[in-house]
Amino acid sequence: MTDLSLIGIGTGNPDHLTFQGAAAMRAADLILIPRKGVDKADLADLRREICARVLPPAGPEIVEFDLPVRDAAAPYLDGVADWHDAVAAAWSAAMTSRGPAPGRVALLIWGDPSLYDSSLRIAARLSPAPRIRVVPGITALQALTAAHAIPLNDLGAPVLVTTGRRLRAGGWPECADRLAVMLDGGMAFRSLPPAGVTIWWGAYLGMAEEILRHGPLADMAEEIAAVRAEARARHGWIMDSYLLARAAG
Ligand SMILES: C[S@@+](CC[C@H](N)C(=O)[O-])C[C@H]1O[C@@H](n2cnc3c(N)ncnc32)[C@H](O)[C@@H]1O
């Protein structure tokens, strides 16, 4: 039976990798590295750097493979389901590219596999089913709160983790006074009434390029929009996350 380890590698700083993650990498027979063509945001270089730092010279074999592209024209959930099927097929092909019995295979997962990551859903599509092991990694939210040196939650209070798409479509959800927002390519914070809201924003968290801003949303929204646009243009890609807090209702 194939063993598949999904190893969280953190959000861009090779030092985010845990000792447990490094040990799981060294114990693998095969490490798969996905590529997204010329897209700089595939961060394959970071995965290569982590492998170079952690693996001994005669370590596991490294196989790079091209990730299929998601059909952005299809309805979101249908498009994602088809894409997951295609990614599972690409994983299978990469896993068996060196022989029919791949043994212990490792995939290096951005952040942690549990948070806005479909690796576990894709792994569940593999046939024959491998034995799956998860090694936790530092998430973008941990990198964000650490960078700002803030707690995620207010005293005894809930935090809702959501996406830019949902925040834009539904406004501020009633169930929490703190929101952690990820996967927001469109700066959904600008769609909110800013009065009484504080934002802690971070881009390229954990990386040399890290940018942080925080303050009242009313003062910061346009500055963050400008900084974000400039950084995105300069680097060719951006990943950002933010925490919003409003006075308890
Ligand atoms: C597909 S999700 C992956 C999340 C990841 N599994 C985790 O544990 O953080 C991608 C989103 O994570 C956030 N993200 C990941 N890396 C980041 C970074 N270095 N800086 C800021 N946000 C990041 C962004 O909101 C981005 O849109």
The ligand as a Gaussian input file, in Angstrom:
#p B3LYP/6-31G(d) Opt

LIG

0 1
 C       -5.303000      28.184000      -0.973000
 S       -5.163000      29.084000       0.518000
 C       -3.938000      28.153000       1.346000
 C       -3.927000      28.386000       2.833000
 C       -2.897000      27.530000       3.552000
 N       -3.245000      26.132000       3.477000
 C       -2.707000      27.922000       5.010000
 O       -2.673000      27.025000       5.866000
 O       -2.546000      29.112000       5.287000
 C       -4.302000      30.505000      -0.045000
 C       -4.602000      31.710000       0.806000
 O       -3.846000      31.620000       2.003000
 C       -3.402000      32.902000       2.380000
 N       -1.937000      32.891000       2.361000
 C       -1.134000      31.843000       2.102000
 N        0.157000      32.175000       2.207000
 C        0.184000      33.471000       2.557000
 C        1.219000      34.395000       2.847000
 N        2.523000      34.032000       2.783000
 N        0.880000      35.660000       3.183000
 C       -0.405000      36.030000       3.261000
 N       -1.432000      35.209000       3.018000
 C       -1.149000      33.939000       2.676000
 C       -3.971000      33.895000       1.377000
 O       -5.194000      34.387000       1.890000
 C       -4.187000      33.020000       0.172000
 O       -5.183000      33.552000      -0.674000

